[in-house]
């Protein structure tokens, strides 16, 4: 068993800003800059709405390694 405890909490609903893209698996030289661009796109949208993110951005892989969502 892990050396940590899992706590489940109920929190208020939160708005989510995200982008989703199908990414070709062409190695880190393509994948890294594409993911960075996606994070930047979400950050620019939040700025345009005068909104600050509530925490760190996360990445969610919906299917195999080919579909990726960035949530900020």
C-alpha positions in Angstrom: 0.0 0.0 0.0 1.2 3.6 -0.7 2.4 5.7 2.2 -0.2 8.4 1.6 -3.9 8.8 2.3 -6.5 9.6 -0.4 -9.1 12.2 0.6 -12.3 12.8 -1.4 -13.8 16.2 -1.1 -16.8 18.0 -2.5 -16.0 21.3 -4.0 -17.9 24.0 -5.8 -18.3 23.8 -9.6 -15.5 25.4 -11.6 -15.2 26.7 -15.1 -12.7 25.0 -17.4 -10.9 26.5 -20.3 -9.4 23.9 -22.6 -8.2 23.1 -26.1 -8.2 19.7 -27.8 -6.1 18.4 -30.7 -5.2 15.2 -32.4 -1.4 15.1 -32.2 0.8 13.0 -34.4 3.4 11.0 -32.5 6.4 12.3 -34.3 8.8 12.5 -31.5 9.6 15.2 -28.9 10.7 17.7 -31.5 7.1 18.0 -32.7 5.1 17.0 -29.7 6.7 19.3 -27.1 6.2 22.6 -29.1 2.7 21.6 -30.0 1.7 21.0 -26.4 3.4 24.3 -25.4 1.4 26.1 -28.1 -1.8 24.6 -26.7 -1.0 25.8 -23.2 -0.2 29.2 -24.6 -3.6 29.3 -26.4 -5.5 28.6 -23.2 -3.4 31.2 -21.3 -4.1 33.9 -24.0 -7.8 33.1 -23.9 -7.9 33.5 -20.1 -6.0 36.8 -20.4 -8.4 38.1 -23.0 -11.3 37.4 -20.6 -9.4 39.0 -17.7 -9.4 35.7 -15.8 -6.6 34.2 -13.8 -6.2 30.4 -13.6 -7.1 28.8 -10.3 -4.1 26.4 -10.3 -1.6 24.7 -12.5 -2.5 23.6 -16.0 -3.0 19.9 -16.6 -2.8 17.6 -19.7 -5.5 15.0 -20.3 -4.9 12.2 -22.8 -8.3 11.0 -24.1 -7.3 8.1 -26.2 -4.0 6.5 -26.9 -1.0 8.8 -27.3 -2.6 10.6 -30.2 -5.3 12.8 -28.6 -4.4 15.5 -26.1 -6.3 18.1 -24.2 -4.7 21.0 -22.3 -6.7 22.4 -19.4 -5.6 25.5 -17.5 
